[in-house]
Amino acid sequence: METKLTRGISYIFHPLLIPTYILFILLNLNSFIANSVPFSYKLILSGVVFLTTFMFPLIFTWLLYRLRLVTSFFLVRKEERIYPILAIAVFYYVTYYLLKGIHISTIFSFYMLGATLLAILSLIVNFYRKISLHMIGAGSFAGLFLGLSLNFGLNFNAEIFSAIILAGIIGYARLKSDTHKPSEIYYGFAMGTIGMTMLMFLL
């Protein structure tokens, strides 16, 4: 049975919010590049990403909800996921295109490219079976820092460990809400982690 706690976790770590969280982490890492970026620029960049990866897809989903093409913002039914996921892929690619020429956001723009590809892959998988979009988002978080660690030999152990713990919390919340089967949780996390890790090797 869904509780206020599991519902709150699902809202706070909604897949559409993961890119904004990732950008916030990258802009606040203890590195020369992150430290050299003016605070005002960080705010502008964060605002753009929040709009294109969260607000616009949310508004599109709300329109579908008003048209009664979807029954929930969490897209519980497999059949109603097609158009929202397709829209997410488009908005994610737009974000990638807008940011790919900005030096500070090279890693994040690649992350958005990976998120776009994961959205397309999840859309394809959705025709055959339901999969957890929450866990794909959590897996992309882990895959980003795992890929950077393996590719560049950087120490992101704390970020990787935090991503795994976070994925466990999100997975637990999704299971307790009776939204997904265990296999859908595992497949989602594996897809997000492996897909994003592989993409980081193209940097």
C-alpha positions in Angstrom: 0.0 0.0 0.0 1.3 3.5 -0.9 2.1 5.7 2.1 2.8 9.4 2.4 6.5 8.5 2.6 6.7 6.4 -0.5 4.6 9.0 -2.4 6.9 11.8 -1.2 10.0 9.8 -2.4 8.4 9.2 -5.8 7.6 12.9 -6.2 11.0 14.2 -4.9 12.9 11.8 -7.2 10.6 12.0 -10.2 12.6 11.0 -13.3 12.0 14.5 -14.8 13.9 16.1 -11.8 17.0 13.9 -12.1 18.7 16.1 -14.8 18.3 19.2 -12.6 19.8 17.3 -9.6 22.7 16.1 -11.8 23.4 19.6 -13.0 23.4 21.0 -9.5 25.9 18.3 -8.4 28.2 18.9 -11.4 28.1 22.7 -10.8 29.0 22.3 -7.2 31.8 19.7 -7.4 35.1 20.8 -5.9 36.8 21.4 -9.3 38.5 24.4 -11.0 35.9 24.5 -13.7 32.9 24.4 -11.4 34.5 27.0 -9.0 35.3 29.3 -11.9 31.7 29.6 -13.0 29.9 32.8 -11.7 26.9 32.1 -9.5 24.6 34.1 -11.8 25.6 31.9 -14.7 24.9 28.8 -12.6 21.4 30.1 -11.9 20.7 30.8 -15.6 21.9 27.4 -16.7 19.9 25.7 -13.9 16.8 27.6 -14.9 17.1 26.6 -18.5 17.6 23.0 -17.7 14.7 23.0 -15.2 12.4 24.4 -17.8 13.4 22.1 -20.7 13.7 18.9 -18.7 11.0 19.3 -16.1 8.4 22.1 -16.7 7.9 21.6 -20.5 7.5 17.8 -20.3 5.3 18.2 -17.2 3.1 20.8 -19.0 2.8 18.4 -22.0 1.8 15.5 -19.7 -0.7 17.8 -18.0 -2.3 18.5 -21.4 -2.5 14.8 -22.1 -4.1 14.4 -18.7 -6.7 17.1 -19.4 -7.4 15.3 -22.7 -7.8 12.1 -20.7 -5.1 10.4 -22.7 -3.2 9.6 -19.4 -4.6 8.9 -16.0 -1.5 10.0 -13.9 1.6 12.1 -14.0 3.5 8.9 -13.0 2.3 7.1 -16.2 1.3 4.0 -14.3 -0.3 2.2 -17.3 2.1 1.0 -20.0 -0.2 2.0 -22.8 -0.3 5.7 -21.8 3.5 6.1 -21.7 4.1 6.4 -25.5 3.5 10.1 -26.1 4.9 11.4 -22.8 8.1 9.5 -23.2 8.4 10.6 -26.8 8.0 14.2 -25.7 10.6 13.7 -23.0 13.1 12.4 -25.6 12.5 15.5 -27.7 12.8 18.0 -24.8 15.9 16.2 -23.6 17.5 16.4 -27.0 16.7 20.1 -27.2 18.5 20.5 -23.9 21.5 18.6 -25.3 21.5 20.8 -28.4 21.3 24.0 -26.5 24.2 23.1 -24.1 26.6 21.1 -26.3 28.5 24.3 -27.4 29.1 25.5 -23.9 32.4 24.3 -22.4 31.3 24.2 -18.8 28.5 21.8 -19.6 30.3 19.3 -21.8 29.8 16.5 -19.3 26.2 17.5 -18.6 25.4 17.8 -22.3 26.6 14.3 -22.8 24.5 13.2 -19.9 21.5 14.8 -21.7 22.4 13.0 -24.9 22.5 9.8 -22.8 19.2 10.6 -21.2 17.6 11.2 -24.6 18.9 7.8 -25.8 17.6 6.1 -22.7 14.2 7.7 -23.2 14.1 6.3 -26.7 15.2 2.9 -25.5 12.6 2.9 -22.8 10.0 3.8 -25.4 11.0 0.8 -27.5 11.0 -1.5 -24.4 7.6 -0.2 -23.4 6.0 -1.8 -26.4 7.0 -5.2 -24.9 7.0 -4.7 -21.2 6.6 -2.1 -18.5 9.8 -0.8 -16.9 10.5 1.7 -14.1 11.3 5.2 -15.4 12.2 6.2 -11.8 14.9 3.5 -11.8 16.2 4.4 -15.2 16.7 7.9 -13.9 18.4 6.6 -10.7 20.6 4.3 -12.9 21.6 7.2 -15.1 22.8 9.0 -12.0 25.0 6.1 -11.0 26.1 5.4 -14.6 27.3 9.0 -15.1 29.8 9.0 -12.2 30.7 5.3 -12.8 31.5 6.1 -16.4 33.6 9.2 -15.5 35.5 7.1 -12.9 36.3 4.3 -15.2 37.1 6.5 -18.2 39.1 9.2 -16.5 40.3 7.5 -13.3 38.5 10.1 -11.2 37.4 9.4 -7.6 33.7 9.6 -7.6 33.2 6.8 -5.0 31.0 9.0 -2.8 28.7 9.9 -5.7 28.5 6.3 -6.9 27.7 5.0 -3.4 25.1 7.8 -2.9 23.5 6.9 -6.2 23.2 3.2 -5.3 21.7 4.1 -1.9 19.3 6.5 -3.6 18.3 3.8 -6.1 17.6 1.4 -3.3 15.3 4.0 -1.6 13.5 4.8 -4.8 13.1 1.2 -5.7 11.7 0.4 -2.3 9.2 3.3 -2.6 8.1 2.1 -6.1 7.6 -1.5 -4.8 5.7 -0.4 -1.7 3.4 1.7 -3.9 2.5 -1.5 -5.9 3.5 0.4 -9.1 6.1 -2.1 -10.3 7.2 -5.7 -10.1 10.8 -6.3 -8.8 12.0 -7.2 -12.3 10.8 -3.9 -13.6 12.8 -2.1 -10.9 16.0 -4.1 -11.6 15.7 -3.8 -15.4 15.2 -0.1 -15.1 18.2 0.5 -12.9 20.4 -1.8 -15.1 19.3 0.0 -18.3 20.1 3.5 -16.8 23.4 2.5 -15.3 24.8 0.5 -18.2 23.6 2.9 -20.9 25.0 6.0 -19.2 28.2 4.3 -18.3 28.9 3.3 -21.9 28.1 6.8 -23.2 30.7 8.4 -20.8 33.4 6.5 -22.7 32.7 8.6 -25.7 33.7 11.8 -23.9 
